[in-house]
Amino acid sequence: MTQVVDEPLEAGRQAAQRRAWREAYELLRSADEREGLAAEDVESLADAAWWTGRLDEGIELRERAVAAYVDAGQPRRAALLAVILAMNHDLRGAPSVSSGWVARAERLLVDEPEGVEHGHLALVRGIQALDLGEIETARDSLARARELGERFGDRSLQTTALVFDGAIRVHTGDVEGGLAILDEATTAATSGELDPLHTGIVYCVTIDSCQALGDCGRASEWTDAANRWCDRLDVTGFPGACRVHRAEILRLRGEWPQAEEQAIQACEELHDYNRPVTAAGFYEIAEIRRRKGDFAAAEEAYRKADELGRDPQPGLALLRLAQGKVDGAAAAVRRSLANEHLDPLARAKRLPALLEIALAAGEIRRAREAAEELEGIVDHYRVEGRRTPAFEGAVQLARGRIRLAEHDWEGAAAALRAARDTWNRVSAPYETAQARMLLGLAYRGEGDEDGAKEELTIARATFERLGAVLDLQRAAELLGESSARRTFMFTDIVDSTRLVEVLGEEKWRKLLTWHDRTLRELIEEAGGEVIKQTGDGYFAAFQSPAAGVEAAAGIQRALDEHEPLAPDVRIGVHTGGAFHKDDDDYAGQGVHMAARIGALAQGGEILASKESLDGGSRFPVSEPRSEAVKGFDGEVELVAVAWR
């Protein structure tokens, strides 16, 4: 609780100097309501609002402070804030507004002798040029910003210009020089030499560059340092960017629930304020959900990332591949790679997906071309003469996939052992398990069944621990396990005989065609597999409860929106073991339980076994009720899913 003071203005000033932003906000806001604030205090209140997550208010206060400085005859201070506002609006995805504030800063400084404010103006010009891909223009502006920072003793300006120069060097192939600059700049941030805004920028630019380069170790070290800094600040807003970087590292380490939590929190903190970082947060959420087999939720997150300006590739293409839509996957990743503005490092992130999709389509030649381009890029961006771990792992995995397709078992095994060992050294369990699963296939091709089972068993255990349901299924099948866990769904039209009588044969036939097409599309969009039609409904299988419930909810919503000409459909969902028969059908207790639950559901209801949905649905559920299920001993606890 904020302490009540007689002089909130002076106390607020002191709190702002200590960077106790929450306290400063309350005190300065109180002082402003009492008597209004001078320009300097409005600026402090703006900073306090910004650092406590009141981003829109912070921008409004900065605009107010600019006007107050102009009225007070302080054009330099006004120009400095105008530059910050230009950066604020650029992050919000409003380039025209941002350019307007740059022009305002230029006018304010036109008659002023050269000073540090001109350096900050040059910095924002350099960042904008970099966003437009105008590298030489960016370099010139950043060099001017750095020179002015050195001349006028502004360490924050000097270091921020330096870190962008390092990033440019990395992306244009001067890897050693660029990394040395990044390390130097970020060390200055770590040591507390910079103000908070520029400290955050330096951390972000450095970590982005390391991750683009595939240097997992360096990215992890600087991410840990950045997060310690964020945690010390006790603020919201900028730490959203830190959380996205933390999520990326946690995902690589296999800590998926924590990674998703960090990414979600980042998106909530930043909303649409920082569009690039929010988009990166949604992409990270999508990547985790795709690996978990929650296709509908993954697709929604990819869509949000796309809306905010982040290309959803290669993740969305890999999602299409997992859904069995090979042509769509190939078209998506090729379209992304056709973007002429992609730099080589961005292409390197997409080429492994192109290779995997090409192999799924039987296009080995295209896969080889992708692998050759990937190796060429990776070798151009070596660090200390070696490939970075992520790039080395990707190259070796690509080699292994191609050699498997060519039945070069010995060559595949050599490449996949290298991939496994590389990913294992950087503590990336999912990528290690992927390499192990493929290595098991290579050993099997060589006739080494013991080696194959050893690799597949370890891979299976890792996938199970991570919750990577698709990969778990594949590993289990390769081990020859007779049954696997699936989420099964049965749908059925209620009282179809009466509907035929009411509508007549012709209208009923048209309605049934719409029903069949809609249900099949919604099941497949959620990553499900339509096993067969069962009279007036479908039997489908999913990799996870979340995917099954997502499809069921989508079906009920589609039917509800199609009123008054939609039939009532009951849906039963259950997760359990089943045998995968040779004719692509399933049999076993899990299937029978799902069918019995479906028969107990009412029209418009989604009924599921409570045990199978624990933690596996984003929809609320009813209080459980116990029911006797035909053919099973005892009673089963069932819940209705609140799909509306």
C-alpha positions in Angstrom: 0.0 0.0 0.0 1.4 3.4 -1.0 2.3 5.6 2.0 0.3 8.8 2.3 2.6 11.8 2.3 2.1 15.5 2.6 4.5 16.4 -0.2 3.8 13.8 -3.0 5.7 15.8 -5.6 9.0 15.8 -3.8 8.6 12.2 -2.7 7.6 11.2 -6.3 10.7 12.9 -7.6 12.9 10.9 -5.2 11.2 7.7 -6.0 11.7 8.3 -9.8 15.4 9.0 -9.1 15.6 5.6 -7.3 13.7 4.1 -10.2 11.1 2.9 -7.8 8.5 3.2 -10.6 5.4 2.0 -8.9 5.9 4.3 -5.9 6.8 7.2 -8.3 3.7 6.7 -10.4 1.3 6.9 -7.4 3.0 9.9 -5.9 3.5 11.9 -9.1 0.0 11.1 -10.3 -1.3 12.4 -7.0 0.7 15.5 -7.3 -0.5 16.0 -10.9 -4.1 15.8 -9.8 -3.5 18.3 -7.0 -1.7 21.1 -8.8 -0.4 20.0 -12.2 3.3 19.1 -13.0 6.1 20.9 -14.7 7.6 19.4 -17.9 10.4 17.5 -16.0 7.9 15.9 -13.6 5.5 15.0 -16.4 8.4 13.2 -18.1 9.2 11.3 -14.9 5.5 10.4 -14.5 5.5 9.2 -18.1 8.5 7.0 -17.4 6.8 5.6 -14.3 3.7 4.8 -16.3 5.6 3.1 -19.0 7.7 0.9 -16.6 4.6 -0.1 -14.7 2.8 -1.4 -17.8 0.6 1.7 -18.4 1.9 2.0 -22.0 -0.8 4.1 -23.6 -0.8 6.5 -20.6 3.0 6.7 -20.8 2.9 7.7 -24.5 0.2 10.3 -23.8 2.3 11.8 -20.9 5.4 11.9 -23.1 3.4 13.8 -25.7 2.2 16.2 -23.0 5.8 16.6 -21.8 7.0 17.5 -25.3 4.5 20.3 -25.5 5.4 21.5 -22.0 9.1 21.6 -22.8 8.4 23.6 -26.0 6.3 26.1 -24.0 9.2 26.3 -21.5 11.7 27.1 -24.2 13.6 23.8 -23.9 13.6 22.5 -27.5 16.4 20.0 -26.8 14.5 18.2 -24.1 11.4 18.2 -26.3 13.4 16.8 -29.2 14.8 14.0 -27.0 11.4 12.9 -25.9 10.1 13.2 -29.5 12.8 10.6 -30.5 11.6 8.3 -27.8 8.0 8.7 -29.0 9.2 7.8 -32.5 10.5 4.6 -31.1 7.4 3.9 -29.1 5.1 4.3 -32.2 7.5 2.3 -34.4 7.1 -0.6 -31.9 3.3 -0.3 -32.0 3.4 -0.8 -35.8 2.6 2.8 -36.7 5.5 3.9 -39.0 3.8 7.0 -40.2 3.3 8.3 -36.7 6.8 7.4 -35.9 8.1 9.3 -38.9 6.0 12.3 -37.8 7.8 12.4 -34.4 11.2 12.1 -36.1 10.3 15.1 -38.2 9.2 16.9 -35.1 12.5 16.2 -33.5 14.3 17.5 -36.6 12.4 20.8 -36.5 13.0 21.3 -32.8 16.8 20.9 -33.4 17.2 22.7 -36.6 18.5 25.9 -35.0 20.3 24.2 -32.1 24.1 23.6 -31.9 25.1 20.0 -32.4 24.6 18.0 -29.2 23.7 14.6 -27.7 20.1 15.1 -28.9 21.3 15.0 -32.5 22.9 11.6 -31.6 19.7 10.1 -30.4 18.0 11.4 -33.5 20.6 9.7 -35.6 20.1 6.5 -33.6 16.4 6.3 -34.4 17.0 7.1 -38.0 19.5 4.2 -38.1 17.0 1.8 -36.5 14.3 2.8 -39.0 16.7 2.4 -41.9 17.6 -1.1 -40.6 14.0 -2.1 -40.4 13.7 -1.1 -44.1 16.7 -3.1 -45.1 18.8 0.0 -46.0 22.0 -1.3 -44.4 24.4 1.3 -45.6 22.1 4.2 -44.5 21.7 2.5 -41.2 25.5 2.1 -40.7 26.1 5.8 -41.5 23.4 6.9 -39.0 24.6 4.6 -36.3 28.2 5.7 -36.7 27.1 9.3 -36.3 25.1 8.4 -33.2 28.0 6.6 -31.7 30.4 9.4 -32.4 28.1 12.0 -30.8 27.6 9.7 -27.8 31.3 9.5 -27.3 31.8 13.2 -27.8 29.1 14.3 -25.4 29.6 11.5 -22.8 26.3 9.7 -23.3 27.2 6.0 -22.6 23.7 4.8 -23.3 23.6 6.3 -26.7 27.1 5.2 -27.6 26.5 1.5 -26.5 23.1 1.2 -28.2 24.6 2.4 -31.5 27.4 0.0 -31.0 25.1 -3.0 -30.4 23.1 -2.4 -33.6 26.4 -2.2 -35.5 27.3 -5.6 -34.0 24.0 -7.0 -35.1 24.5 -5.7 -38.7 28.0 -7.3 -38.8 26.6 -10.6 -37.7 23.8 -10.6 -40.3 26.1 -9.6 -43.1 28.7 -12.3 -42.4 31.3 -10.6 -40.2 30.5 -13.0 -37.4 33.6 -12.8 -35.3 33.7 -9.0 -35.4 30.0 -8.7 -34.7 29.9 -11.0 -31.7 32.9 -9.2 -30.2 30.9 -6.0 -30.4 27.8 -7.5 -29.0 29.6 -9.0 -26.1 31.3 -5.6 -25.4 28.0 -3.7 -25.6 26.1 -6.2 -23.4 28.7 -6.3 -20.8 28.2 -2.5 -20.4 24.5 -3.2 -19.9 25.2 -5.9 -17.4 27.4 -3.6 -15.4 24.7 -1.0 -14.9 26.4 1.7 -17.0 23.2 2.4 -19.1 19.8 3.7 -18.4 17.0 1.1 -18.2 15.5 1.8 -21.7 18.8 1.3 -23.5 19.8 -1.6 -21.3 16.7 -3.4 -22.4 17.4 -2.6 -26.1 21.0 -3.8 -25.9 19.9 -7.1 -24.3 17.2 -7.7 -27.0 19.4 -7.0 -29.9 22.2 -9.2 -28.6 20.0 -12.2 -27.8 18.1 -11.9 -31.2 21.5 -11.9 -33.0 22.8 -15.0 -31.1 19.6 -16.9 -31.7 19.5 -16.0 -35.4 23.1 -17.3 -35.5 22.2 -20.6 -33.8 24.6 -19.9 -31.0 22.6 -21.5 -28.2 25.2 -21.2 -25.5 25.8 -17.4 -26.0 22.0 -16.8 -26.3 21.3 -18.7 -23.1 24.0 -16.9 -21.1 22.8 -13.4 -22.2 19.1 -14.4 -21.7 19.9 -15.5 -18.1 21.7 -12.2 -17.5 18.8 -10.2 -19.1 16.2 -12.0 -16.9 18.1 -11.3 -13.7 18.1 -7.6 -14.7 14.3 -7.8 -15.5 13.6 -9.5 -12.2 15.5 -6.9 -10.2 13.4 -4.1 -11.8 10.0 -5.3 -10.5 8.3 -3.7 -13.5 6.1 -4.7 -16.4 6.3 -3.6 -20.1 9.8 -4.1 -21.2 10.3 -7.4 -19.4 7.7 -8.8 -21.8 10.6 -8.9 -24.3 12.8 -10.7 -21.8 10.0 -13.3 -21.2 9.9 -14.2 -24.9 13.6 -14.8 -24.9 13.3 -16.8 -21.8 10.5 -18.8 -23.4 12.6 -19.7 -26.4 15.4 -20.9 -24.2 13.0 -22.9 -21.9 11.5 -24.5 -25.0 14.9 -25.6 -26.2 15.7 -27.0 -22.8 12.4 -29.0 -22.9 10.7 -27.1 -20.2 7.5 -26.6 -22.3 4.9 -25.7 -19.6 7.2 -23.0 -18.2 8.1 -21.7 -21.7 4.4 -21.4 -22.7 3.6 -19.6 -19.4 6.4 -17.1 -20.0 5.3 -16.5 -23.6 1.6 -16.0 -22.6 2.6 -13.6 -19.9 4.7 -11.6 -22.4 1.8 -11.3 -24.8 -0.5 -10.2 -21.9 2.0 -7.6 -20.7 2.7 -6.1 -24.1 -0.7 -6.5 -25.9 -0.3 -4.7 -29.2 2.1 -2.2 -27.8 5.3 -3.9 -29.0 4.1 -5.7 -32.1 7.3 -7.5 -33.0 7.8 -8.9 -29.5 4.1 -9.8 -29.1 4.2 -11.5 -32.4 7.3 -13.5 -31.4 5.4 -14.5 -28.2 2.5 -15.9 -30.1 4.8 -17.7 -32.5 6.6 -19.3 -29.5 3.2 -20.4 -28.1 2.3 -21.9 -31.4 5.6 -23.8 -31.7 5.0 -25.4 -28.3 1.4 -26.3 -29.0 2.3 -27.8 -32.4 4.9 -30.1 -30.8 2.3 -31.1 -28.2 -0.2 -32.0 -31.0 -2.7 -29.3 -30.0 -3.2 -28.2 -33.6 -6.2 -26.0 -33.3 -4.6 -23.9 -30.5 -1.3 -23.8 -32.4 -3.0 -22.6 -35.6 -4.7 -19.8 -33.6 -1.4 -18.7 -32.2 0.3 -18.7 -35.6 -2.6 -16.6 -36.9 -2.1 -14.0 -34.2 1.6 -13.9 -34.9 0.8 -13.3 -38.6 -1.7 -10.6 -37.8 1.0 -8.8 -35.8 3.5 -8.9 -38.7 5.5 -12.1 -37.9 5.8 -14.6 -40.7 4.3 -17.8 -39.3 6.8 -19.9 -41.2 8.3 -22.4 -41.0 6.1 -23.5 -38.0 2.8 -23.2 -39.8 4.1 -25.3 -42.8 5.2 -28.0 -40.3 1.8 -27.9 -38.8 0.2 -28.5 -42.2 2.6 -31.4 -42.7 1.6 -32.9 -39.4 -2.0 -32.6 -40.5 -1.2 -34.6 -43.6 -1.6 -31.6 -45.9 1.7 -32.1 -47.7 0.9 -29.9 -50.7 -0.3 -27.0 -48.5 2.9 -27.4 -46.4 5.1 -27.3 -49.4 3.3 -24.2 -50.9 3.5 -22.4 -47.6 7.3 -22.8 -47.0 8.1 -22.1 -50.6 6.1 -18.9 -50.5 8.0 -17.8 -47.4 11.4 -18.6 -49.0 10.4 -16.6 -52.1 10.4 -13.4 -50.0 13.3 -11.4 -51.5 13.9 -9.5 -48.2 14.9 -12.7 -46.3 18.5 -12.5 -45.2 20.6 -15.7 -45.3 20.1 -16.4 -41.5 16.3 -16.2 -41.9 16.5 -18.6 -44.9 18.5 -21.0 -42.8 15.6 -21.2 -40.3 13.2 -22.2 -43.0 15.3 -24.6 -45.1 15.1 -27.6 -42.7 11.3 -27.4 -43.0 11.5 -27.3 -46.8 13.7 -30.4 -46.7 11.4 -32.4 -44.4 8.3 -31.5 -46.4 10.1 -32.3 -49.7 11.0 -35.7 -48.4 7.4 -36.3 -47.3 6.4 -35.5 -50.9 9.0 -37.9 -52.3 11.0 -35.0 -53.8 14.5 -36.1 -52.9 16.2 -33.7 -55.4 14.5 -30.7 -53.9 15.5 -31.9 -50.4 19.1 -32.2 -51.5 19.0 -28.6 -52.9 17.7 -27.3 -49.6 20.4 -29.2 -47.7 23.1 -27.8 -49.9 21.9 -24.2 -49.5 21.6 -24.7 -45.7 25.2 -26.0 -45.5 26.4 -23.1 -47.6 24.8 -20.5 -45.3 25.9 -22.3 -42.1 29.5 -22.4 -43.3 29.5 -18.7 -44.0 28.4 -17.9 -40.4 30.9 -19.9 -38.5 32.0 -18.8 -35.0 35.7 -19.3 -34.2 36.0 -21.5 -37.2 33.1 -23.9 -36.2 29.4 -24.1 -36.9 27.2 -23.0 -34.1 25.5 -25.8 -32.3 22.0 -25.3 -33.6 23.2 -25.0 -37.2 25.5 -28.0 -36.8 22.6 -30.0 -35.4 20.3 -28.9 -38.2 22.8 -29.7 -41.0 23.5 -33.2 -39.6 19.9 -34.0 -39.1 19.2 -32.8 -42.7 22.0 -35.1 -44.0 20.6 -38.0 -42.0 17.1 -37.5 -43.3 18.2 -37.5 -46.9 20.5 -40.6 -46.5 17.6 -42.4 -44.8 15.4 -41.7 -47.9 18.2 -43.0 -50.1 18.6 -46.1 -47.9 22.3 -45.2 -47.2 22.0 -46.7 -43.8 25.7 -46.2 -42.8 25.8 -42.6 -44.0 22.5 -41.9 -42.3 23.7 -43.4 -39.0 26.9 -41.3 -39.0 25.1 -38.0 -39.6 22.3 -38.8 -37.1 24.8 -39.7 -34.4 26.5 -36.3 -35.0 23.1 -34.6 -34.8 22.2 -36.5 -31.6 25.4 -35.7 -29.9 25.3 -32.0 -30.9 21.8 -31.4 -29.6 22.6 -33.4 -26.5 25.6 -31.1 -25.7 23.3 -28.1 -25.7 20.7 -29.8 -23.5 17.9 -29.8 -26.2 15.9 -32.9 -25.4 13.3 -32.7 -28.1 15.8 -32.2 -30.9 18.0 -35.0 -29.4 15.1 -37.4 -29.3 14.2 -36.6 -32.9 17.7 -37.5 -34.0 17.6 -40.6 -31.8 14.3 -41.8 -33.4 15.8 -41.4 -36.9 19.0 -43.0 -35.8 17.0 -46.0 -34.7 15.7 -46.3 -38.3 19.2 -46.1 -39.6 20.4 -48.9 -37.3 17.4 -51.0 -38.2 18.3 -50.6 -41.9 21.8 -51.8 -41.1 20.3 -54.9 -39.4 21.3 -53.7 -35.9 18.0 -54.2 -34.1 19.4 -54.0 -30.6 20.9 -50.5 -31.4 17.6 -49.5 -33.0 15.5 -50.5 -30.0 17.9 -48.7 -27.6 17.7 -45.4 -29.5 13.9 -45.7 -30.1 13.2 -46.5 -26.4 15.1 -43.5 -25.2 13.4 -41.3 -27.8 10.0 -42.6 -26.8 10.7 -41.9 -23.1 11.7 -38.3 -23.9 8.7 -37.6 -26.1 6.4 -39.0 -23.4 8.0 -36.8 -20.7 7.8 -33.7 -22.9 4.2 -34.4 -24.0 5.1 -34.6 -27.7 2.2 -36.8 -28.6 2.8 -37.1 -32.4 6.5 -38.1 -32.0 5.5 -40.4 -29.1 3.0 -42.2 -31.4 5.7 -42.6 -34.1 8.3 -43.9 -31.7 5.8 -46.3 -30.2 4.8 -47.6 -33.6 8.5 -48.1 -34.6 9.0 -50.1 -31.4 6.1 -52.3 -32.5 4.0 -51.6 -29.5 0.6 -53.2 -30.0 -1.4 -50.4 -28.5 -1.1 -46.7 -28.1 -3.1 -44.0 -26.3 -5.4 -41.9 -28.4 -8.3 -39.5 -27.8 -11.3 -41.0 -29.6 -14.5 -39.1 -30.6 -17.9 -40.4 -31.7 -20.5 -38.1 -33.2 -24.1 -38.9 -33.9 -27.2 -37.0 -35.2 -30.0 -37.2 -32.7 -33.4 -38.3 -34.0 -32.5 -38.3 -37.7 -35.6 -40.2 -38.6 -37.9 -37.4 -37.5 -35.7 -34.9 -39.4 -36.1 -36.8 -42.6 -39.9 -36.8 -42.1 -39.9 -33.0 -41.4 -37.5 -31.9 -44.1 -38.2 -34.4 -46.9 -35.6 -36.6 -48.6 -34.2 -33.9 -50.9 -33.6 -31.2 -48.1 -32.4 -33.9 -45.8 -29.8 -35.1 -48.3 -28.5 -31.5 -48.8 -28.3 -31.0 -45.0 -26.5 -34.3 -44.5 -24.0 -33.4 -47.2 -23.3 -30.1 -45.4 -23.0 -31.9 -42.1 -20.6 -34.5 -43.4 -18.3 -32.0 -45.1 -18.3 -29.6 -42.1 -17.5 -32.3 -39.5 -14.7 -33.8 -41.6 -13.1 -30.4 -42.2 -13.3 -29.5 -38.5 -11.9 -32.8 -37.4 -8.9 -32.6 -39.8 -8.3 -28.9 -38.9 -7.8 -29.9 -35.3 -5.3 -32.5 -36.3 -7.7 -35.4 -36.1 -8.0 -38.4 -38.3 -11.5 -39.5 -39.6 -11.4 -43.2 -39.1 -14.8 -43.9 -40.6 -18.4 -42.8 -40.8 -20.8 -44.5 -38.4 -24.3 -44.1 -39.8 -25.2 -40.4 -39.2 -21.9 -39.6 -37.5 -18.1 -40.0 -37.4 -15.5 -42.0 -35.5 -12.3 -39.9 -35.2 -9.0 -40.2 -33.4 -6.7 -37.4 -32.1 -3.3 -37.2 -30.6 -4.4 -35.4 -27.5 -7.5 -34.6 -25.5 -7.1 -30.9 -26.2 -7.3 -31.5 -29.9 -10.3 -33.8 -29.6 -12.2 -31.3 -27.5 -11.3 -28.4 -29.8 -12.7 -30.3 -32.7 -15.9 -31.2 -30.8 -16.4 -27.6 -29.7 -15.9 -26.4 -33.3 -18.5 -28.9 -34.5 -21.1 -27.8 -32.0 -20.4 -24.1 -32.7 -20.8 -24.6 -36.5 -24.1 -26.5 -35.9 -25.3 -23.8 -33.6 -24.5 -21.0 -36.1 -26.3 -23.0 -38.9 -29.6 -22.9 -37.1 -32.5 -23.4 -37.7 -31.6 -26.0 -40.3 -28.8 -27.9 -38.4 -29.4 -31.2 -36.7 -28.7 -31.8 -33.0 -25.5 -33.8 -32.6 -24.2 -35.6 -29.6 -20.5 -36.2 -29.1 -18.6 -38.5 -26.9 -14.9 -38.1 -26.1 -12.5 -40.5 -24.3 -8.8 -41.0 -24.1 -7.5 -44.5 -23.8 -5.5 -47.4 -25.2 -6.4 -49.1 -28.5 -5.1 -51.4 -31.1 -4.2 -49.9 -34.5 -5.6 -52.5 -37.0 -4.2 -53.1 -40.4 -7.1 -51.4 -42.2 -6.4 -48.0 -40.5 -9.1 -48.7 -38.0 -8.8 -48.8 -34.2 -10.2 -51.4 -31.8 -10.0 -51.9 -28.0 -11.4 -50.7 -24.8 -10.6 -47.0 -25.5 -12.7 -47.1 -28.6 -15.6 -48.9 -26.9 -15.6 -46.5 -24.0 -15.8 -43.5 -26.3 -18.7 -45.0 -28.2 -20.6 -45.8 -25.0 -20.0 -42.2 -23.7 -21.3 -40.8 -27.0 -24.5 -42.8 -26.7 -25.0 -41.3 -23.2 -24.7 -37.7 -24.5 -27.7 -35.5 -25.3 -28.3 -33.5 -28.4 -25.9 -30.5 -28.6 -23.8 -31.9 -25.7 -20.1 -32.9 -25.6 -19.7 -35.6 -23.0 -16.3 -36.8 -21.9 -14.7 -39.1 -19.3 -13.3 -36.8 -16.5 -10.1 -38.7 -16.2 -9.2 -38.3 -19.9 -9.7 -34.6 -19.9 -7.8 -33.7 -16.7 -5.6 -30.8 -17.9 -6.4 -31.5 -21.5 -9.0 -28.9 -22.4 -9.1 -25.1 -22.4 -12.9 -25.2 -22.0 -14.6 -25.3 -18.7 -16.5 -28.5 -17.7 -19.4 -29.4 -15.6 -19.3 -31.0 -12.2 -18.6 -34.8 -12.8 -21.4 -37.3 -12.6 -21.1 -41.0 -12.3 -22.6 -43.3 -14.9 -22.7 -47.0 -15.4 -21.3 -47.8 -18.9 -22.4 -50.8 -20.7 -19.8 -53.5 -21.0 -17.5 -52.0 -18.2 -17.4 -52.8 -14.6 -18.2 -50.1 -12.1 -19.1 -46.5 -12.9 -17.3 -43.8 -14.9 -17.1 -40.1 -14.0 -18.3 -38.0 -16.9 -18.2 -34.3 -17.5 -20.0 -32.1 -20.0 -17.8 -29.6 -21.9 -19.1 -26.0 -21.9 -18.3 -25.4 -25.5 -20.3 -22.1 -25.7 
